[in-house]
């Protein structure tokens, strides 16, 4: 799926879209995972070849402080 196109269509339909970083932040803020688990998860995703934008990566780290 073209993610950008999917996000646009969801927005038009009133569906809230949350990406991987948002899920990790929400899980951390809801005390479902620790800050270390969130960091490890995103690092594991990067090592596996998933693209994580620098801006979103920094946003996650800032929220985990």
N, C-alpha and C positions, 0 to 999 in steps of 0.2 A: 504494500500500500504506500502511496505517496503520503508521507506523514503530514506535510504542510497542507496538502489538499484535504486530508481527513480532518485535521484540526479546524480548518476553515469551515467545512461543512458542519462539523459538530457545533461550532460557535453559532452558526446560523440557526441550528436546531435547538439552541439553548442548553446544549450538553456541556458540562464543565469537563475540561480535559486536564489531566494531570500527568506529567512525565515522571521518569524515574527519580529525578532529584526531588520533586514534590512529594512523591511517595516516601522516600527516605526521610525527608524533613518531617512530614506528618507523623510517620512512625516513631521518630525520635521524640517529637513534641508530645505525643500521646503515651510516652514511656513504654513503647512496645519493643524498641531496640535501644541499645546504648550508643553513645557518640562513637565509640570505637567500632561497634558493629556497622554503623552507617559509613564510617570512613573505609573500613575493610571492604564493604560491599561495593562502593564506588571504585575503589582501587582494583578490585577483582574484575569489575566490568571493563575497566580501561585495559587491564592486562589481557582480557579476552578479546580485545579488539573493538569494543563498543566505543563509539564517539561520544565523548562528554565534553561539551563546550567549556572553555576556560571560565567564562562568566558564570555559568551555572555551577561549576565545580567550586569556585571561590564563594559563591552564595551559600552552598552547602556547608563549607568549612566555617564560614562566618556564623552561621546559625548554630553550629555545634559548639561554639565557644562558650 
